[in-house]
Amino acid sequence: MADIKTRDAVKGTIKTIDKAAVATERMKSAYAKTKDKAEQGYYADESSATEYASDKMSYAADRIKDEGIHQFNKQGQKGVQTTKENIGKAKDKIADFKTKRAMKAAEQKKAQAAAERNGSQIRHGTVSRSPAPDAPANGKSQLIKTRQQGQKTVKTTARNTGKAVKSTAKGTVKSAEKSVKTAQSTSKAAIKTTEHTAKAAQKTAQASVRAAQKAAQAAKATAKATAHAVKVAVKATIAALKAIIAGTKALIAAIAAGGWVAVVVIIVICLIGLLVGSVFGIFFSGEDSGNGMTMQTVVREINTEYDTKLDEIKNGTAHDVLEMSGSRAVWKEVLAVYSVKTTTDPDNPQEVATMDDSKKELLKNIFWEMNEISSRTESKTETQITESDDGHGNIVQTETTVTQTYLYITVAHKTAEEMADKYNFNAEQREQLSELLAEENNSLWSQVLYGISGGDGEIVSVALSQVGNIGGQPYWSWYGFDGRVEWCACFVSWCANECGYIDSGVIPKFAGCVNGSQWFKDRGQWQDGGFTPEAGQIIFFDWEGDGETDHVGIVERVENGTVYTVEGNSGDACRQNSYSIGSSVIYGYGIPAY
């Protein structure tokens, strides 16, 4: 029985240990899933800080798992070993008990056999005794007493032997049972210790996972904050660079003077060198590259090429009626795409702070990939009504059928986002593109493209960004017209509205040139045609010299006695034009109170 109980205890111990093993495997599986989630992005960000947190979490989970398994094996093996030892001791005691019981039984049988032999000899007279010389006459009675005494001794010896055997057997059985109970208790203790270790490891793992999650979230927040800080720093640096460039002569003088200023300048130059080689180098391209080329001169050259193509289509195609529509890509988007593509070209990366013939060709190619001019002609037969005088003061209407050829010219453009798709820009390149086109960089683009800085040049920047658009639909439809009108004044009003000047009362909203000029005159903000204007002022024209304004535009700049303008509805397009100061076609100037 003791042996069977021991086996049952061992089986129960093994089953419990197996359950603990299953629980441990489940815990290990939970670790693995947590690790996979961290690696797959549940707690990570695509940044080095997030990867660091994920690695930390993975390391902690692995460490806890290994420690749990180690403790489980250690306690389990110890419990099993103790159980085996106790079972061995129980078996030894049972074997010892059986041996002693057999020996006692043998001795008892031997004693009984001896007693029986002695009794038989007495009963049959086989024992030869010589009576003592002084033996009494009742010798027979004495012999009977001796025989009874021997039988009594044998019985007493047998009874004592039986008691001793029973006592020894009970003690041995009790010891065996106690050993088995001790083995069971030890096994249960080992199992409880193992389960406690597994639970503790599981709790530790859960705590570690929560800590890793918090670490990952903190890392993500830190990464975002770092990225934001870097962006802010870059923007602040770029904004400062404009002032640095403007003060180049003063810096050179400071370097010549020596001292700590020279050290600061050297640091600034190193910083500039780093930025010049990046996509932000485009903001330095407004300066002369030493070959007479600047970004401004190249942009004007491409604009002229664009206008020439439009004129070639109009002049090279016979037509009676011209209808133009569409808009050209904004120049800052063209340059942003050019900057990112050129500086990150995997085969031939180049800086964009300077300009030469090869880079000019790159820029032209991108410009024409972003802008497409198409044209078509269509013949239409229409009925026209003409009026004439019959010579007697009567008006006569005559209907005639006329066939006319319509020339349709359309400009279509791609956005910066569409070009990013066309060139298969990666995430980093798209981020750089977005950063270049941020609203806060508009003033830098104005400086690069048009050499304009300061608030008065804001409307000029807006107007120049529209150069190349044809048909005027965005401007006259904004004003509220359902169909095309002469849209030069609508264009000026649209540009003013983009700057907030209409709401602030700086420039009026007007669709007729006469109304616009009168508004400035009524406020004492008017100068005649001989005046030398400044950028951002409104120029009015009188083509026929009859003292009535016919056209309006925006002054871009004044150089060497020439006024450069941006005008809407110049040949049904937004164009840059130029006139000598005091030209007879200049009616006068409105002077906005910027």
C-alpha positions in Angstrom: 0.0 0.0 0.0 2.8 2.4 0.9 4.4 1.8 -2.5 1.1 2.5 -4.4 0.5 5.7 -2.5 4.0 6.9 -3.3 3.4 6.2 -7.0 0.2 8.2 -6.9 1.9 11.1 -5.2 4.6 11.1 -7.8 2.0 11.0 -10.6 0.1 13.9 -9.0 3.4 15.8 -8.7 4.2 15.3 -12.4 0.7 16.4 -13.5 1.0 19.6 -11.4 4.4 20.3 -12.8 3.1 19.7 -16.3 0.3 22.2 -15.7 2.9 24.7 -14.4 4.9 24.1 -17.5 1.9 24.8 -19.7 1.3 28.0 -17.8 4.9 29.0 -18.3 4.6 28.3 -22.0 1.5 30.5 -22.2 3.4 33.2 -20.4 6.3 32.9 -22.8 3.8 33.1 -25.7 2.4 36.3 -24.2 6.0 37.7 -24.0 6.5 36.9 -27.7 3.2 38.5 -28.7 4.1 41.6 -26.7 7.5 41.7 -28.3 6.0 41.3 -31.8 3.5 44.1 -31.2 6.3 46.4 -30.1 8.4 45.5 -33.2 5.4 45.9 -35.5 4.6 49.4 -34.4 1.9 49.1 -31.7 4.1 51.0 -29.4 6.8 52.2 -31.8 7.4 55.1 -34.0 9.5 55.1 -37.1 12.3 56.9 -35.1 15.5 55.8 -33.4 14.1 56.7 -30.0 11.1 54.4 -30.5 13.3 51.6 -31.7 15.4 52.0 -28.6 12.2 51.7 -26.4 11.1 48.6 -28.3 14.6 47.0 -27.9 14.4 47.8 -24.2 11.0 46.1 -23.9 12.2 43.1 -25.8 15.2 42.8 -23.6 13.2 43.0 -20.4 10.7 40.4 -21.6 13.5 38.0 -22.6 15.2 38.5 -19.3 12.0 37.9 -17.3 11.2 34.9 -19.4 14.6 33.4 -18.8 14.6 34.1 -15.1 11.1 32.6 -14.8 12.1 29.4 -16.6 15.3 29.2 -14.6 13.4 29.5 -11.3 10.7 27.1 -12.4 13.3 24.4 -13.4 15.3 25.0 -10.3 12.3 24.6 -7.9 10.7 21.8 -9.9 13.9 19.8 -10.1 14.5 20.3 -6.5 11.0 19.1 -5.6 11.2 16.1 -7.8 14.7 15.2 -6.4 13.4 15.5 -2.8 10.3 13.4 -3.7 12.6 10.7 -5.2 14.8 10.7 -2.1 11.8 10.3 0.2 10.4 7.5 -1.9 13.7 5.8 -1.9 13.9 6.1 1.9 10.3 4.7 2.2 11.2 1.7 0.0 14.3 1.1 2.1 12.4 1.1 5.3 9.7 -1.2 3.9 12.5 -3.6 2.7 14.2 -3.4 6.0 10.9 -4.1 7.8 10.2 -7.2 5.6 13.7 -8.5 6.3 13.4 -8.1 10.0 10.0 -9.6 10.0 11.2 -12.7 8.1 14.2 -13.0 10.5 11.9 -12.8 13.5 9.5 -15.4 12.0 12.4 -17.7 11.4 13.7 -17.3 14.9 10.2 -17.9 16.3 9.8 -21.1 14.2 13.2 -22.2 15.4 12.3 -21.6 19.0 9.0 -23.4 18.6 10.7 -26.4 17.0 13.3 -26.5 19.8 10.5 -26.4 22.4 8.6 -29.1 20.7 11.7 -31.3 20.5 12.3 -30.8 24.2 8.7 -31.6 25.1 8.7 -34.7 23.0 11.9 -36.0 24.7 10.3 -35.4 28.1 7.1 -37.1 27.2 8.8 -40.2 25.7 11.6 -40.5 28.3 14.3 -39.9 25.8 16.0 -37.5 28.0 18.5 -39.4 30.3 19.0 -37.8 33.6 21.0 -39.2 36.5 19.2 -38.6 39.8 21.1 -36.8 42.4 22.3 -38.9 45.2 20.1 -37.0 47.5 17.0 -36.8 45.1 13.8 -37.2 46.9 11.5 -40.0 46.3 9.0 -37.8 44.4 11.3 -37.4 41.3 8.5 -37.9 38.9 6.6 -34.9 40.2 9.7 -32.7 39.8 10.1 -33.8 36.3 6.5 -32.8 35.4 7.0 -29.4 36.9 10.2 -28.9 34.9 8.4 -29.8 31.7 5.5 -27.4 32.5 8.1 -24.7 33.3 9.7 -25.3 29.9 6.5 -25.1 28.0 5.6 -21.9 29.9 9.0 -20.4 29.0 8.5 -21.3 25.3 5.0 -19.7 25.3 6.3 -16.6 27.0 9.2 -16.4 24.5 6.9 -16.8 21.6 4.4 -14.2 22.9 7.2 -11.7 23.5 8.7 -12.4 20.1 5.3 -11.9 18.5 4.8 -8.6 20.4 8.3 -7.5 19.3 7.6 -8.4 15.7 4.2 -6.5 15.7 5.8 -3.5 17.4 8.6 -3.4 14.9 6.2 -3.8 12.0 3.9 -1.0 13.2 6.9 1.3 13.7 8.3 0.5 10.3 4.9 1.0 8.6 4.3 4.2 10.5 7.8 5.4 9.4 7.1 4.4 5.8 3.7 6.2 5.9 5.4 9.2 7.5 8.1 9.2 4.8 5.4 9.0 2.1 3.5 11.9 3.7 6.7 13.8 3.9 7.4 13.2 0.2 3.9 14.3 -0.7 4.2 17.4 1.5 7.6 18.1 -0.1 6.2 17.7 -3.6 3.2 20.0 -2.8 5.6 22.5 -1.4 7.8 22.3 -4.5 4.7 22.6 -6.7 3.4 25.6 -4.7 6.9 27.2 -4.9 7.0 26.6 -8.6 3.5 28.0 -9.1 4.4 31.0 -6.9 7.6 31.6 -9.0 5.6 31.4 -12.2 3.0 33.8 -11.0 5.6 36.2 -9.7 7.4 35.9 -13.1 4.1 36.6 -14.9 3.4 39.7 -12.7 6.9 40.9 -13.3 6.5 40.4 -17.0 3.2 42.3 -17.0 4.8 45.1 -15.1 7.7 45.1 -17.5 5.4 45.2 -20.5 3.5 48.2 -19.0 6.7 49.9 -18.3 7.9 49.2 -21.8 4.7 50.6 -23.2 5.1 53.7 -21.2 8.7 53.9 -22.4 7.6 53.5 -26.0 5.0 56.2 -25.6 7.5 58.5 -24.0 10.0 57.8 -26.7 7.4 58.5 -29.4 6.5 61.8 -27.7 10.2 62.6 -27.4 10.8 61.8 -31.0 8.0 64.1 -32.1 9.2 66.9 -29.8 12.7 66.4 -31.2 11.5 66.5 -34.8 9.5 69.6 -34.0 12.4 71.3 -32.3 14.6 70.4 -35.3 12.1 72.0 -37.7 11.8 75.1 -35.6 15.6 75.3 -35.4 15.9 74.9 -39.2 13.3 77.5 -39.8 14.9 79.9 -37.4 18.2 79.3 -39.0 16.9 79.9 -42.5 15.2 83.1 -41.4 18.5 84.3 -39.9 20.4 83.4 -43.0 18.6 86.0 -45.0 19.9 88.7 -42.6 23.4 87.1 -42.7 23.5 87.2 -46.5 22.3 90.8 -46.5 25.1 91.7 -44.1 27.9 89.9 -45.9 30.0 93.0 -46.4 29.8 93.9 -42.7 30.8 90.4 -41.8 33.8 90.5 -44.1 34.8 93.8 -42.5 34.4 92.2 -39.0 36.6 89.3 -40.1 39.3 91.7 -41.3 39.1 93.4 -37.9 39.9 90.1 -36.2 39.0 89.2 -32.6 36.2 87.1 -31.3 33.9 88.4 -34.0 36.0 86.4 -36.5 35.4 83.2 -34.5 31.7 83.7 -34.5 31.7 84.4 -38.3 33.7 81.2 -38.9 31.0 79.2 -37.0 28.3 80.9 -38.9 30.0 80.2 -42.2 30.3 76.5 -41.2 26.6 76.4 -40.4 25.8 78.1 -43.8 28.0 75.5 -45.5 25.9 72.7 -44.1 22.7 74.3 -45.1 23.9 75.3 -48.6 24.6 71.6 -49.3 21.0 70.6 -48.3 17.6 71.3 -49.9 17.5 74.6 -48.1 20.4 75.8 -50.2 17.7 76.9 -52.7 17.2 80.0 -50.4 20.8 81.1 -51.2 20.3 80.8 -55.0 19.2 84.5 -55.3 22.9 85.5 -55.2 25.2 85.8 -58.2 27.0 82.5 -58.7 30.1 84.3 -60.1 29.0 83.6 -63.7 26.4 86.3 -63.9 23.6 83.8 -63.2 21.1 84.0 -60.4 17.8 82.2 -59.8 16.0 85.4 -60.7 17.7 85.7 -64.1 17.0 82.0 -64.9 13.3 82.3 -63.9 12.9 85.3 -66.1 14.5 83.5 -69.0 12.1 80.5 -68.6 9.2 82.9 -68.2 10.2 84.5 -71.5 10.5 81.1 -73.2 7.0 80.3 -71.9 5.5 83.5 -73.3 7.3 82.9 -76.6 5.6 79.5 -77.0 2.2 81.1 -76.4 2.9 83.8 -78.9 4.2 81.2 -81.4 0.9 79.3 -81.1 -1.2 82.4 -81.5 0.9 83.8 -84.4 1.4 80.5 -86.1 -2.2 79.4 -86.2 -4.8 81.2 -88.3 -7.8 82.1 -86.3 -10.6 84.6 -85.9 -11.4 84.2 -82.2 -8.9 83.4 -79.5 -9.9 81.8 -76.2 -7.3 81.0 -73.6 -7.6 79.2 -70.2 -5.6 77.4 -67.6 -2.9 78.2 -65.1 0.8 77.6 -64.8 2.6 75.9 -61.9 3.6 78.3 -59.1 7.3 79.0 -59.2 8.0 78.2 -55.6 6.6 74.6 -56.2 8.7 74.2 -59.3 11.9 75.3 -57.4 11.0 73.1 -54.4 10.7 70.0 -56.6 13.9 71.0 -58.3 15.8 71.4 -55.0 14.7 68.1 -53.5 15.2 66.1 -56.8 18.7 67.6 -57.4 20.1 67.4 -53.9 18.9 63.9 -53.3 19.6 62.4 -56.7 21.1 59.0 -55.9 23.3 59.0 -59.1 24.5 62.7 -59.2 23.5 64.8 -56.1 24.3 68.5 -56.5 23.9 71.6 -54.4 21.3 74.1 -55.5 22.7 77.3 -54.0 24.5 78.2 -57.2 23.4 78.2 -60.8 25.2 77.1 -64.0 24.2 76.0 -67.5 23.7 72.3 -66.5 21.5 73.2 -63.5 19.6 75.6 -65.6 18.7 72.7 -68.0 17.6 70.6 -65.1 15.3 73.4 -63.9 13.9 73.9 -67.4 13.2 70.2 -67.8 11.3 70.1 -64.5 9.4 73.3 -65.4 8.2 71.8 -68.7 7.3 68.5 -67.0 5.1 70.5 -64.6 3.5 72.7 -67.3 1.9 71.7 -70.6 0.5 74.0 -73.3 -2.0 72.6 -75.7 -4.0 74.1 -78.5 -6.7 73.3 -80.9 -8.8 75.0 -83.6 -12.5 74.7 -84.3 -14.6 76.2 -87.1 -18.1 77.5 -86.1 -20.8 78.8 -88.4 -22.7 81.6 -86.8 -25.4 84.1 -87.8 -24.4 87.7 -87.2 -26.6 90.7 -87.3 -25.2 94.0 -88.7 -26.9 97.4 -88.6 -26.6 100.0 -91.3 -28.3 103.3 -92.3 -30.4 103.1 -95.4 -29.6 106.7 -96.3 -33.0 108.0 -95.1 -32.3 107.9 -91.4 -33.5 104.4 -90.9 -31.5 101.6 -89.2 -31.5 98.4 -91.2 -30.5 95.1 -89.6 -29.0 92.5 -91.9 -28.4 88.9 -90.9 -25.4 87.2 -92.4 -23.9 83.7 -91.9 -20.3 83.7 -91.0 -17.9 80.8 -90.5 -15.2 81.6 -87.9 -12.1 79.7 -86.7 -11.7 79.5 -83.0 -8.3 79.0 -81.4 -8.3 77.4 -78.0 -5.1 77.6 -76.0 -5.0 75.7 -72.6 -2.3 75.6 -70.0 -2.4 72.6 -67.5 0.1 72.1 -64.7 1.1 69.5 -62.1 1.3 70.2 -58.4 4.3 69.5 -56.3 2.5 66.5 -54.8 1.9 65.1 -58.3 5.6 65.6 -59.2 6.6 63.7 -56.0 4.5 60.8 -57.2 6.0 61.1 -60.7 9.6 61.0 -59.3 8.8 58.3 -56.7 9.9 60.5 -53.8 10.3 58.6 -50.6 9.0 59.7 -47.2 12.1 61.8 -46.4 12.0 63.6 -49.7 8.3 64.3 -49.3 8.9 65.7 -45.9 11.7 68.0 -47.3 9.3 69.1 -50.0 6.6 70.0 -47.5 9.1 71.9 -45.3 10.2 74.0 -48.2 6.7 74.9 -49.2 5.6 75.9 -45.6 3.8 79.2 -45.4 6.4 80.7 -43.1 9.0 80.4 -45.9 7.0 82.7 -48.4 9.2 85.7 -47.7 12.3 83.6 -48.4 10.8 82.5 -51.7 10.1 86.2 -52.6 13.7 87.1 -51.8 15.0 84.2 -54.0 12.6 84.6 -56.9 12.1 88.4 -57.1 14.6 90.0 -54.8 11.7 91.3 -52.7 11.9 91.7 -48.9 9.7 93.7 -46.6 5.9 94.1 -46.2 5.4 96.4 -49.3 6.6 93.6 -51.6 3.9 91.1 -50.5 1.4 92.0 -53.2 4.3 91.9 -55.8 5.1 88.3 -54.6 1.5 87.3 -55.0 1.2 88.9 -58.5 4.5 87.3 -59.7 3.3 83.9 -58.6 0.5 84.2 -61.1 2.6 85.0 -64.1 1.8 82.6 -66.9 -1.9 82.1 -66.1 -4.1 82.7 -69.0 -7.8 83.5 -69.6 -8.3 85.1 -66.2 -11.0 82.7 -65.0 -9.7 82.5 -61.4 -9.9 86.3 -61.0 -13.1 87.3 -62.7 -15.0 84.3 -61.2 -13.6 85.3 -57.8 -15.0 88.8 -58.3 -18.4 87.4 -59.0 -18.8 87.4 -62.8 -20.4 84.4 -64.5 -18.4 84.9 -67.7 -15.2 86.4 -69.0 -14.8 90.2 -68.7 -11.8 92.5 -69.2 -10.1 91.3 -66.1 -7.0 93.4 -65.4 -8.7 95.2 -62.4 -10.1 91.9 -61.2 -6.5 90.6 -61.1 -5.2 93.5 -59.1 -8.1 93.2 -56.6 -7.6 89.5 -56.3 -3.9 90.0 -55.4 -4.8 92.7 -52.9 -7.4 90.3 -51.3 -4.8 87.6 -51.0 -2.7 90.0 -48.8 -5.7 91.2 -46.8 -5.4 94.7 -48.1 -9.1 94.9 -49.2 -10.4 94.1 -45.7 -8.0 96.5 -44.1 -9.0 99.3 -46.6 -5.5 99.7 -48.1 -6.6 98.9 -51.7 -10.2 98.9 -53.0 -12.1 96.0 -54.7 -12.7 97.3 -58.2 -13.4 95.8 -61.6 -13.2 99.0 -63.6 -10.0 101.0 -64.0 -11.7 104.4 -63.8 -13.3 103.5 -60.4 -9.9 102.3 -59.1 -8.0 105.4 -60.0 -10.7 107.7 -58.6 -10.6 105.9 -55.3 -6.9 106.8 -54.8 -7.5 110.4 -56.1 -10.3 110.9 -53.6 -8.0 110.0 -50.7 -5.0 112.1 -51.8 -3.0 108.9 -52.6 -2.3 109.7 -56.2 0.8 110.6 -58.4 0.9 111.4 -62.1 2.7 109.5 -64.9 6.1 111.3 -64.4 6.4 110.0 -60.8 9.1 107.4 -60.0 7.2 104.6 -58.2 8.2 101.9 -55.8 7.4 98.2 -55.6 3.8 97.4 -54.7 2.3 100.6 -56.0 -0.6 100.5 -58.5 0.1 101.6 -62.1 -2.7 102.9 -64.4 -2.5 103.2 -68.2 -4.1 105.4 -70.8 -3.5 103.7 -74.2 -5.4 106.2 -76.3 -4.2 109.4 -74.5 -7.8 110.6 -74.0 -7.3 111.2 -70.2 -9.2 108.1 -69.3 -7.6 105.1 -67.8 -7.8 101.8 -69.8 -5.6 99.3 -68.0 -4.1 98.6 -64.6 -1.2 96.6 -63.1 1.2 96.3 -60.1 4.7 97.8 -60.0 7.2 95.0 -59.5 10.4 97.2 -59.2 12.2 100.2 -60.7 15.7 99.9 -62.1 17.8 102.3 -64.3 14.8 104.5 -65.3 12.6 101.5 -66.2 9.4 100.5 -64.4 8.8 96.7 -64.3 5.2 95.6 -63.8 3.0 92.6 -63.4 -0.3 92.8 -65.2 -3.3 90.7 -65.7 -5.1 90.5 -69.0 -2.0 91.4 -70.9 -2.7 89.5 -74.1 -5.3 87.6 -72.0 -2.5 86.4 -69.7 -0.6 87.4 -66.6 2.6 88.9 -67.8 5.7 90.9 -66.7 6.1 94.1 -68.7 8.4 97.1 -68.6 8.1 100.9 -69.5 10.3 103.9 -69.3 9.6 106.3 -66.4 7.3 109.1 -67.7 6.1 107.0 -70.7 3.1 108.6 -72.4 1.0 105.5 -71.9 1.4 105.8 -68.1 -1.7 107.6 -66.7 -0.5 107.7 -63.0 -0.1 105.7 -59.8 -2.2 104.8 -56.8 -0.1 104.9 -53.6 -1.5 102.4 -51.1 -0.9 103.2 -47.4 0.8 100.0 -46.6 
